[in-house]
Amino acid sequence: MSFPKYFLLWAALLLNVGNAFSQASNTLSGTITDGQTNAPLIGATIYLTDLKRAASTDLNGHYQLDNLPRGRFLAQVRYVGYITKALPVTINGATTFNLALAPSVVEVRAVVVTGVSSSTEARLNPVATTVVGREQLDRTSSTNVIDAIAKTPGVAQISTGAGISKPVIRGLGFNRIITLNDGIKQEGQQWGDEHGIEIDEYSVDRAEIVKGPGSLMYGSDGIAGVLNFLTPDPIAEGKVIGNLSTNYQTNNNLLGYSAYNAGNLNGFNWAARLSQKVAGNYRNEVDGRVYNSGFRETNANGYVGLNKSWGYSHLAFSTFNQTVGLVEGKRDEEGTFLKLVNRNGEAEEEPVTNDDLKGYGLGIPQQRINHFRVASQNNLVFDRSRLTFNLAWQQNLRREYGNPVDTDEEELAMRLNTVNYDVKYFLSQLAGWEPTIGVNGMVQQNRNEGEEVIIPEYRLWDAGVFAYLKREFGPLHLSGGLRYDYRSVTSDALFLTDEDEFTTDPSAASETKFDAFTSTFSNISGSVGATYSLNERLTVKANLARGFRSPNIAELASNGRHEGTFRYEVGNTDLNPETSLQFDAGLTYDTKHITLGLNGFRNNIQNYIFAQKLTSVLGGDSLSGEADDLAPTFKYVQGDAYVYGGEFIIDIHPHPLDWLHLENSFSWVRSIQKDVPQDMKYLPFTPAPRLSSELRVSFPKAGNNIRNWYAKAELENYFAQNKVYTAFDTETPTPGYSLLNLGIGGNLTNAAGKTRLSVYLIGNNILDKTYQSHLSRLKYAPENPATGRTGVYNMGRNISLKVMVPFG
């Protein structure tokens, strides 16, 4: 039986074994009221994060949760227009928990689950953590899930047009960031420049961003931080809900649709979503329509599961399917983009026509990505402890098409299969300490199925064991832990025959493409941190963490031309793991009139891996590849580096003008490589300093049929980035620029206050500023002969209209 079939059978059977762990019934009930008027809040939600259990308040503000396990859990209480509260609740028998909520003068205190042993309030986590919630996502215009969070202080994106974005946290990206989908590590060949994040933007209810080493809980690849994209929480017992969403954007005529349904009947709960998105060529004042910058997506995801007194068991799935054009940016003498065509059986270039720039058609080259995942997520609650265990299988199929003579030819095709496992045991308290132990890792296999190969076929497996402790001493919160990891990578040999065909038979070989090898890596990571509340307003925190990252397969064994980087890359099997030691410090100050946050960090990285250009014996560039398609040769080497910087956030909301917010944030990072020439001193892909200012007004009600409406004006200031990696013509300085964004939106309700329609109108780059982001890879496309400008510019003015219709 194949693994996927065995996995599905195993997961289905698991849903029926939970009753063996059932406990005596415990309940949690109470009333949620307005803290100023004592009026009941109708429709407020109380959610037990670690149990995935929710309840809503009735007409009297009363709620009740039955069949709960005994124990101490974090309860999150939410209501639109009020401050979200997160408080621990000890459930033992019939437990009463009443709470009064205050109107939302300051930003919500969200709950974060990433990078810690169990759910913890964000302000108490010693590592700098930001939560981007559903409301903030609704009020943002974006073309993909990374674009949706890229304005978060300390976060940026490496983009290739509108369809491909890779996250950057505090100046580090690629495999140095762990991406999670509902807590499960996402594996999609993230080493590549043109490999985006295969997660449906519509499926994300909130994003948790940990800005610091995440190796303790998740193993290798967490030197920069962790992104956890979370789908909506299970809904309250006895409810069936749904919604329809649509989005239109004027610049590239993006059309997006999403349908969602969820229910919870007697502990059996489910959710399902179907989404589609299509976009044409985007435009700006310099380039006009950018040829082949469109994309299309069709995605689906959901789960079924049981929530009972013994815990929960959920079986989830997701499928992400994207076809995206790859912008090459070549133009003729008059500045018209060129396209590849089939001319009498030969590939030739010719200028695009107006019809080529209209509509939603995609040209050559393009790539197609299919990512399928199925996961079983389980939480068993015992008398004084708790066990979670997750198992997932995912397949990433990435294909590139670049031959206009045969448009179905898969020039590059890589099929990556990964099995993830994660087991955590939350022990009962020991002398006030809350200990957690666990093991997690993955088994991975890559197969090449295309006409060309740039990395070998390989097999990887790794495992890590860890222990984590946390404790409260009144206003002092301590946490920390240790972890040991072991990883093995085995690569297969591949040869070329005299006819330039691939073979695994060494006796038929005329040239070696890849040598067989086995590399093993092991390392220790850990962290220790503290958060101290000096009073109700002021909290300080500090954290010291050691992380590591094993070399990825491209760094170890590449041997081919990477089209996106316009270079021929050669791997190095002698590479050692990167290790880092990062110190974080921060404070938050929160009053009726002002909310302030300040975070600083320094990250020392040993054995930093980077690609270095090779020279020939004659002193010029070393060229590799086909005779008619030579490119400079780069080989992966190592050195030491350090990264430092921070974020400053201030939100002015003067009481009693609770409807007025003036939010400002400043992000700055400097990345330096040690003991190298001046032109190699600064690490590539370091974002420019950014200052964002937003003036927002928001009101809970306007008339009888408008609720929670807002209007905002935002100015994004990106400073010049002159600290760049100029060696080998890798990067060039980027001038500064400013972008003006506007937005307005709210809920249309019936007479009883129930939302019938939510509408958001968002304008990005209202002044149609012509600019190039320093982290845009299209900045290095060929020069436009007609204007003398190098590269392709970013998107111009874009107006987005979002409409959401709830039902149920």
Protein Blocks (a to p, Z undefined) as FASTA:
>chain_A
ZZklmmmmmmmmmmmmmmmmgccddddddddddfklopacehiacddfklopacdddfko
pacdehiaedddddddddehiacdddddddehjadddddddddfbccddddfehpabdcd
fklpmbdcddddfklmmmpccfbfklmmmmpghiacddehjkbccddeehiahjlbccde
ehiacdehjlbmklccdddfklpmbdcddeddfklmnoghilnbccdddddddddehiac
ddddddddfklopacddddddddeehiacddddddddddddddfklmpaehiaccddddd
dddddddfkbpaddddddddddddddehiacfkopacddddeehiacdddddfklmgcjb
dcdddddddddddddddddddfkbccddddddddddddddfbfklmmbcfbacddddddd
ddddddddeehiacdddddddddddddfbfbdfbdcdddddddddddddddehjaccddd
ddddddddddddddddfkopacfbfklpcbdfbdcdddddddddddddddddfblmbccd
dddddddddddfklmmgccddfklopacdddfkbccddddddddddddddfkbccddddd
ddddehiacddddddfkopacdedjfklcccdddddddddddddddddddddddfklmbc
cdddddddddddehiafklmpcghiacdddddddddddfbgcjkbghiacdddddddddd
fbdcfeghlaccdddddddddddddddddfkopafbdcddddehklopacddfklmklmg
ccdfknopgcjddddddddddddddeZZ
